[in-house]
């Protein structure tokens, strides 16, 4: 009997009792042993990883693709960040599936977790990237997170035992948290979140004073990253009015990309903003209507996302001291859709937003979506919209020590379990995982094997650059 997670396929779940759901999880464990997740044996027909990246590049802004490759070439870890499609292909073809489904992040590497402001203006820790979200096997997210921990630990030069510890503690916390969520009431699971102030009290008992001080400093810095700070960095006064500063190819005002006059251009942009507003709850539509659009620019973001169409919109409220910066990011097909049932949403922006709202404890108040019938390339595009910066901060991997990375991994493991528990059958998954360490031990072996594969794929990209097969723009 299959267990359908509420909300994952738009169908009414079977109303199984907790004991029946636990039996289902244990039955899946017998069919797909936990130890089997240690195995990663790529098929002889495994696709060329560079070819997969080239396929993605075919739909991206051509002049930005070399920047993506340049960012991926910085290290095996940055390569991994951009290789979500490659790993999705591997997970689909060369790993077992428990048969239990959740709303997957689809790209749950450690840099896609971080802090941001809740609507109540508290700093929270959560998943913060949902471009690839789709209903799928819960273990795919766990394996992507675990492999990222292993690769990051290797990148930092940790000893083998430390690498294993980081992954083991990350996955052990996922298992323990899922079992705790399995015993909780539905509303308690939905309300669960990681408040940073409470978390820092706990970390103070686990980390050295130096590490706690460094973390506190990073969190204080995150609180300064808001619309006002972004405004001061990204704009300057032109003819008496604030404008987004051009920094090509990373930031290009839309007026520099189109020949139409500025007035005509902004009529079109205002129409699109009105369409986006309709996807917000009414009270937030009223709030957004108090802001006026004044400038618009293309902006390069991230690593894996480079080359997709991402825009920033500058708006003002009561006066020039009341700025709002929104990011409009292209949403294409999830990389998981090549290997799982397609999204049930006609608009991929709506797919991203719905997945984010389902998995996050709290989401950006301006989170919405829109569809553009004809973009600059005259092709239809889907987008999702959110604030550009709102107390956002992510892990500074290059400064992490083993104890700090293990603590960060536990935070990520708990957060991923909470996200999965909101949409999937937490009782069945908890029963599948069990109370012992079998699953996390298997995932450590998987992470080691996949880190080796990632290193080979990284080398393949390096060779493609050296041979002239692909062009690279480094340092951007």
C-alpha positions as CSV (number, residue, x, y, z in Angstrom):
1,X,0.0,0.0,0.0
2,X,1.4,3.4,-1.0
3,X,1.3,6.4,1.4
4,X,0.3,9.6,-0.4
5,X,1.6,12.7,1.3
6,X,-0.9,15.5,1.9
7,X,-0.5,18.2,-0.7
8,X,2.2,16.5,-2.7
9,X,0.1,15.3,-5.6
10,X,-3.1,17.3,-5.1
11,X,-5.0,14.2,-4.0
12,X,-6.8,13.3,-0.8
13,X,-4.5,11.1,1.3
14,X,-5.6,7.8,2.7
15,X,-6.7,8.2,6.3
16,X,-4.5,5.6,7.9
17,X,-4.2,5.4,11.6
18,X,-0.7,6.1,13.1
19,X,-0.1,2.4,13.8
20,X,-1.0,1.5,10.2
21,X,1.4,4.2,8.9
22,X,4.2,2.9,11.1
23,X,3.5,-0.6,9.7
24,X,3.8,0.8,6.2
25,X,7.2,2.4,7.0
26,X,8.5,-0.9,8.4
27,X,7.2,-2.8,5.4
28,X,9.0,-0.3,3.1
29,X,12.2,-0.9,5.2
30,X,12.0,-4.6,4.5
31,X,11.4,-4.0,0.8
32,X,14.2,-1.4,0.6
33,X,16.7,-2.0,3.4
34,X,18.3,1.0,5.0
35,X,21.7,-0.4,4.2
36,X,20.9,-0.3,0.5
37,X,21.2,3.5,0.6
38,X,24.9,3.2,1.0
39,X,25.2,2.0,-2.6
40,X,26.0,4.4,-5.5
41,X,26.9,2.5,-8.6
42,X,26.6,4.7,-11.7
43,X,25.4,2.9,-14.8
44,X,27.7,2.4,-17.8
45,X,25.2,4.5,-19.7
46,X,25.6,7.4,-17.3
47,X,25.2,10.7,-19.2
48,X,28.2,12.9,-19.8
49,X,28.0,15.5,-17.0
50,X,29.2,18.3,-19.2
51,X,26.6,17.4,-21.8
52,X,23.9,17.7,-19.1
53,X,25.2,21.2,-18.2
54,X,25.2,22.1,-21.9
55,X,21.6,21.1,-22.2
56,X,20.7,23.4,-19.4
57,X,22.7,26.2,-21.0
58,X,20.6,25.9,-24.2
59,X,17.7,27.8,-22.5
60,X,19.8,30.3,-20.7
61,X,21.1,33.8,-21.5
62,X,24.0,32.9,-23.8
63,X,26.4,35.7,-22.6
64,X,25.9,34.7,-19.0
65,X,26.5,30.9,-19.3
66,X,30.4,31.4,-19.2
67,X,29.9,33.1,-15.9
68,X,28.1,30.1,-14.6
69,X,30.9,27.7,-15.6
70,X,33.4,30.1,-14.1
71,X,31.7,30.0,-10.8
72,X,31.4,26.2,-10.9
73,X,35.1,25.9,-11.6
74,X,36.2,27.6,-8.4
75,X,36.2,24.3,-6.4
76,X,34.5,20.9,-6.4
77,X,32.0,22.3,-3.9
78,X,31.0,25.2,-6.1
79,X,30.7,22.7,-9.0
80,X,28.4,20.6,-6.8
81,X,26.2,23.6,-6.2
82,X,25.6,24.0,-9.9
83,X,25.2,20.3,-10.6
84,X,21.6,19.7,-9.3
85,X,20.6,18.1,-12.7
86,X,23.6,15.8,-12.7
87,X,22.8,14.5,-9.2
88,X,19.1,14.2,-10.0
89,X,20.0,12.0,-12.9
90,X,22.2,9.9,-10.7
91,X,19.7,9.6,-7.9
92,X,17.0,8.5,-10.4
93,X,19.1,5.9,-12.1
94,X,21.5,4.6,-9.5
95,X,19.9,4.7,-6.1
96,X,17.1,2.8,-4.3
97,X,13.8,4.5,-3.4
98,X,11.8,3.8,-0.2
99,X,8.5,4.6,-2.0
100,X,7.6,7.3,0.5
101,X,7.0,10.8,-1.0
102,X,7.3,14.3,0.3
103,X,7.5,17.8,-1.1
104,X,11.3,17.8,-2.0
105,X,13.5,20.9,-2.1
106,X,15.2,19.3,-5.1
107,X,18.5,21.1,-4.3
108,X,19.0,20.7,-0.6
109,X,22.8,21.4,-0.4
110,X,24.0,23.1,2.7
111,X,24.3,26.6,1.1
112,X,20.6,26.5,0.4
113,X,19.9,26.7,4.1
114,X,20.3,30.0,6.0
115,X,18.8,32.7,8.0
116,X,16.2,35.4,7.0
117,X,13.6,37.5,8.7
118,X,10.1,36.1,9.5
119,X,7.1,38.4,9.0
120,X,7.2,38.9,12.7
121,X,10.8,40.3,12.3
122,X,12.5,37.5,14.1
123,X,15.6,35.9,12.6
124,X,14.8,32.3,11.6
125,X,16.8,29.4,10.1
126,X,15.3,27.5,7.2
127,X,15.7,26.2,3.6
128,X,15.9,29.3,1.3
129,X,16.0,28.0,-2.3
130,X,13.1,26.2,-4.0
131,X,13.8,26.5,-7.7
132,X,13.8,22.7,-8.1
133,X,11.0,21.9,-5.6
134,X,8.7,19.0,-6.6
135,X,7.0,16.0,-4.9
136,X,9.5,13.2,-4.8
137,X,11.5,10.7,-2.7
138,X,12.4,12.2,0.7
139,X,15.8,10.4,0.6
140,X,16.9,12.3,-2.5
141,X,17.0,15.6,-0.4
142,X,18.8,13.8,2.4
143,X,21.4,12.4,0.0
144,X,21.9,15.8,-1.7
145,X,22.4,17.5,1.8
146,X,24.7,14.7,3.0
147,X,26.9,14.7,-0.1
148,X,27.2,18.5,0.2
149,X,28.4,18.2,3.8
150,X,31.0,15.6,2.8
151,X,32.3,17.7,-0.2
152,X,32.4,20.9,2.0
153,X,34.3,19.0,4.7
154,X,36.8,17.8,2.1
155,X,37.1,21.3,0.7
156,X,38.0,22.5,4.1
157,X,40.7,19.8,4.4
158,X,39.1,18.0,7.4
159,X,40.4,14.6,8.3
160,X,38.5,11.5,7.2
161,X,37.0,10.9,10.6
162,X,35.9,14.5,10.8
163,X,34.3,14.3,7.3
164,X,32.3,11.2,8.4
165,X,31.3,12.8,11.7
166,X,29.8,15.9,9.9
167,X,27.7,13.7,7.7
168,X,26.8,11.3,10.4
169,X,25.5,14.0,12.7
170,X,23.6,15.7,9.9
171,X,21.7,12.6,9.0
172,X,21.3,11.4,12.6
173,X,19.6,14.7,13.5
174,X,17.3,14.2,10.4
175,X,16.3,10.7,11.7
176,X,15.9,11.8,15.3
177,X,13.9,14.9,14.4
178,X,11.6,12.9,12.0
179,X,10.9,10.5,14.8
180,X,10.0,13.3,17.1
181,X,7.7,14.9,14.5
182,X,6.1,11.5,14.0
183,X,4.8,11.7,17.6
184,X,3.6,15.3,17.4
185,X,0.2,16.7,16.5
186,X,-0.3,18.1,13.0
187,X,-0.5,21.7,14.1
188,X,2.6,21.4,16.3
189,X,4.6,20.1,13.3
190,X,3.3,23.0,11.2
191,X,4.2,25.6,13.9
192,X,7.7,24.1,14.5
193,X,10.6,26.4,13.6
194,X,14.2,27.3,14.5
195,X,14.3,30.7,16.1
196,X,17.9,32.0,16.1
197,X,17.8,33.5,19.5
198,X,16.7,30.2,21.1
199,X,19.2,28.3,18.9
200,X,22.1,30.5,20.0
201,X,21.4,29.6,23.7
202,X,21.7,26.0,22.7
203,X,24.8,26.4,20.6
204,X,26.5,28.3,23.4
205,X,26.6,25.0,25.3
206,X,28.1,23.1,22.4
207,X,30.6,25.4,20.7
208,X,33.7,27.2,21.9
209,X,33.3,30.9,23.0
210,X,35.3,31.9,19.9
211,X,32.9,30.0,17.6
212,X,29.8,31.5,19.4
213,X,31.3,35.0,19.0
214,X,31.9,34.5,15.3
215,X,28.4,33.1,14.8
216,X,26.9,36.1,16.7
217,X,28.8,38.5,14.5
218,X,27.6,36.8,11.3
219,X,24.0,36.9,12.6
220,X,24.3,40.6,13.4
221,X,25.6,41.2,9.9
222,X,22.6,39.3,8.4
223,X,20.3,41.7,10.3
224,X,21.8,44.6,8.3
225,X,21.0,43.1,5.0
226,X,17.7,44.6,4.1
227,X,16.2,46.8,1.4
228,X,17.9,49.9,2.7
229,X,21.4,48.3,2.7
230,X,20.7,46.8,-0.7
231,X,19.5,50.2,-1.9
232,X,22.7,51.9,-0.8
233,X,24.9,49.4,-2.6
234,X,22.9,49.0,-5.8
235,X,21.8,52.6,-6.6
236,X,23.0,56.1,-7.3
237,X,21.4,59.4,-8.0
238,X,21.0,60.1,-11.8
239,X,19.4,63.3,-12.9
240,X,18.1,63.8,-9.4
241,X,16.5,60.4,-9.1
242,X,17.7,57.1,-7.6
243,X,18.7,54.5,-10.3
244,X,20.1,51.0,-10.2
245,X,23.8,51.2,-11.0
246,X,25.0,49.3,-14.1
247,X,27.7,46.8,-13.5
248,X,27.7,44.7,-16.7
249,X,27.4,41.8,-17.1
250,X,26.3,41.2,-13.5
251,X,23.9,44.1,-13.3
252,X,22.3,45.6,-16.4
253,X,19.4,48.1,-16.3
254,X,16.6,47.1,-18.5
255,X,16.8,50.3,-20.4
256,X,20.2,49.2,-21.6
257,X,18.8,46.0,-22.9
258,X,15.8,47.3,-24.9
259,X,15.5,50.0,-27.6
260,X,12.0,51.1,-26.5
261,X,11.8,54.4,-24.7
262,X,11.8,54.3,-21.0
263,X,8.2,55.5,-20.6
264,X,6.8,52.8,-22.9
265,X,9.0,50.2,-21.2
266,X,7.7,51.1,-17.8
267,X,4.1,50.8,-19.0
268,X,4.8,47.2,-19.8
269,X,6.6,46.6,-16.5
270,X,3.7,48.1,-14.5
271,X,1.3,45.7,-16.2
272,X,3.5,42.8,-15.2
273,X,3.7,44.1,-11.6
274,X,-0.1,44.3,-11.5
275,X,-0.3,40.7,-12.6
276,X,2.2,39.6,-9.9
277,X,0.2,41.5,-7.2
278,X,-2.8,39.4,-8.0
279,X,-1.0,36.3,-6.7
280,X,-0.5,37.9,-3.2
281,X,-3.0,37.7,-0.3
282,X,-5.3,40.8,-0.4
283,X,-3.7,42.5,2.6
284,X,-0.2,42.3,1.0
285,X,-1.6,43.5,-2.3
286,X,-2.7,46.6,-0.5
287,X,0.8,47.0,1.0
288,X,2.5,46.6,-2.4
289,X,0.2,49.1,-4.0
290,X,1.7,51.7,-1.7
291,X,5.0,51.4,-3.6
292,X,5.8,52.7,-7.0
293,X,8.1,51.1,-9.5
294,X,11.0,53.3,-10.5
295,X,13.7,51.1,-12.0
296,X,14.4,47.6,-13.2
297,X,17.6,45.6,-14.0
298,X,18.9,42.2,-14.9
299,X,21.0,40.7,-12.1
300,X,23.2,37.6,-12.1
301,X,22.6,35.5,-8.9
302,X,24.0,32.3,-7.3
303,X,25.9,29.6,-9.1
304,X,23.5,27.0,-10.5
305,X,21.0,29.8,-11.4
306,X,23.4,31.9,-13.4
307,X,22.1,32.3,-17.0
308,X,18.5,32.1,-16.0
309,X,16.7,35.4,-16.2
310,X,16.7,37.2,-12.9
311,X,15.6,40.8,-12.4
312,X,15.5,43.3,-9.6
313,X,12.8,45.9,-9.3
314,X,13.4,49.1,-7.4
315,X,10.2,50.6,-5.8
316,X,9.6,53.4,-3.4
317,X,6.9,54.0,-0.8
318,X,6.3,57.2,1.0
319,X,9.5,58.8,-0.3
320,X,13.1,58.1,-1.3
321,X,13.9,56.9,2.2
322,X,11.4,54.1,1.9
323,X,12.8,51.7,-0.7
324,X,11.8,48.2,-1.6
325,X,13.9,45.9,-3.8
326,X,12.1,42.8,-5.3
327,X,13.8,40.0,-7.1
328,X,12.0,38.3,-10.0
329,X,13.7,35.0,-10.8
330,X,12.9,32.8,-13.8
331,X,11.3,29.5,-12.9
332,X,11.7,26.7,-15.4
333,X,11.1,23.0,-15.1
334,X,12.5,21.4,-12.0
335,X,15.5,19.2,-12.7
336,X,13.5,16.5,-10.9
337,X,10.8,16.6,-13.6
338,X,12.9,14.6,-16.0
339,X,12.8,11.7,-13.7
340,X,9.5,12.1,-11.7
341,X,5.9,13.0,-12.6
342,X,5.7,16.5,-14.0
343,X,4.5,19.5,-11.9
344,X,0.8,19.9,-11.5
345,X,1.1,23.6,-12.0
346,X,1.0,25.3,-15.4
347,X,3.1,28.1,-14.1
348,X,6.5,27.1,-12.7
349,X,6.6,30.2,-10.6
350,X,3.5,29.0,-8.8
351,X,5.2,25.6,-8.4
352,X,8.2,27.2,-6.6
353,X,6.0,29.5,-4.4
354,X,3.7,26.6,-3.4
355,X,6.6,24.3,-2.6
356,X,8.3,27.1,-0.6
357,X,5.1,27.9,1.4
358,X,4.7,24.2,2.1
359,X,8.2,23.5,3.3
360,X,9.2,26.8,5.1
361,X,8.0,27.7,8.6
362,X,7.5,31.3,7.4
363,X,7.9,32.9,4.0
364,X,8.6,36.3,2.5
365,X,5.5,38.5,2.7
366,X,6.0,39.5,-1.0
367,X,6.4,35.9,-2.3
368,X,4.3,35.5,-5.5
369,X,4.6,34.6,-9.1
370,X,3.8,35.8,-12.7
371,X,3.9,34.8,-16.3
372,X,5.4,36.8,-19.1
373,X,4.0,36.0,-22.6
374,X,7.0,37.4,-24.4
375,X,10.2,38.4,-22.7
376,X,13.2,40.1,-24.2
377,X,13.7,37.0,-26.4
378,X,10.0,37.0,-27.3
379,X,9.5,33.6,-25.5
380,X,7.0,33.0,-22.7
381,X,8.6,32.8,-19.2
382,X,7.5,32.0,-15.7
383,X,8.9,33.9,-12.7
384,X,8.6,33.9,-8.9
385,X,9.0,37.1,-6.9
386,X,10.4,37.8,-3.4
387,X,12.4,40.5,-1.6
388,X,15.9,40.8,-2.8
389,X,17.3,40.9,0.8
390,X,15.5,40.6,4.1
391,X,18.1,39.8,6.8
392,X,19.4,37.0,4.6
393,X,22.6,35.1,5.6
394,X,24.1,31.8,4.6
395,X,26.9,29.6,5.9
396,X,30.5,30.9,5.5
397,X,32.0,27.5,4.6
398,X,35.5,28.7,4.2
399,X,35.7,29.6,7.9
400,X,34.1,26.5,9.3
401,X,35.9,24.1,11.7
402,X,34.7,20.5,12.2
403,X,32.7,21.2,15.3
404,X,31.0,24.2,13.7
405,X,30.2,22.3,10.5
406,X,28.8,19.4,12.5
407,X,26.6,21.8,14.5
408,X,25.5,23.5,11.2
409,X,24.7,20.0,9.7
410,X,22.5,19.2,12.7
411,X,20.5,22.4,12.1
412,X,20.1,21.5,8.4
413,X,19.1,18.0,9.3
414,X,16.4,19.1,11.7
415,X,15.2,21.7,9.3
416,X,14.9,19.3,6.4
417,X,13.1,16.8,8.6
418,X,10.6,19.5,9.6
419,X,10.0,20.5,6.0
420,X,9.4,16.9,4.9
421,X,7.2,16.2,8.0
422,X,4.9,19.1,6.9
423,X,4.1,17.4,3.5
424,X,4.9,13.7,3.8
425,X,3.9,10.8,6.0
426,X,6.2,11.5,8.9
427,X,5.1,8.4,10.8
428,X,5.9,6.1,8.0
429,X,9.2,7.8,7.3
430,X,10.1,7.7,11.0
431,X,9.3,4.1,11.2
432,X,11.4,3.4,8.1
433,X,14.4,5.2,9.6
434,X,14.0,3.5,13.0
435,X,15.7,4.4,16.2
436,X,19.2,3.1,15.4
437,X,22.1,4.5,13.3
438,X,21.7,2.1,10.3
439,X,20.5,4.7,7.9
440,X,23.0,7.5,8.7
441,X,25.9,5.0,8.5
442,X,24.7,4.0,5.0
443,X,24.4,7.6,4.0
444,X,28.0,8.3,5.1
445,X,29.1,5.6,2.6
446,X,26.9,7.1,-0.1
447,X,28.3,10.6,0.5
448,X,31.8,9.3,0.3
449,X,31.1,7.6,-3.0
450,X,29.2,10.5,-4.4
451,X,32.0,13.0,-3.4
452,X,34.3,10.9,-5.5
453,X,31.9,11.0,-8.4
454,X,31.6,14.8,-8.0
455,X,35.4,15.1,-8.1
456,X,35.4,13.2,-11.4
457,X,32.7,15.4,-12.8
458,X,34.5,18.5,-11.7
459,X,37.6,17.2,-13.5
460,X,35.5,16.6,-16.6
461,X,34.4,20.3,-16.6
462,X,38.0,21.4,-16.2
463,X,39.0,19.2,-19.2
464,X,36.1,20.7,-21.2
465,X,37.5,24.2,-20.6
466,X,41.0,23.2,-21.4
467,X,40.0,21.6,-24.7
468,X,37.9,24.7,-25.7
469,X,34.7,22.7,-25.6
470,X,33.1,25.4,-23.4
471,X,33.9,29.0,-22.8
472,X,34.4,30.3,-19.2
473,X,34.3,33.8,-17.7
474,X,36.2,33.6,-14.4
475,X,36.2,36.0,-11.4
476,X,32.6,37.2,-11.8
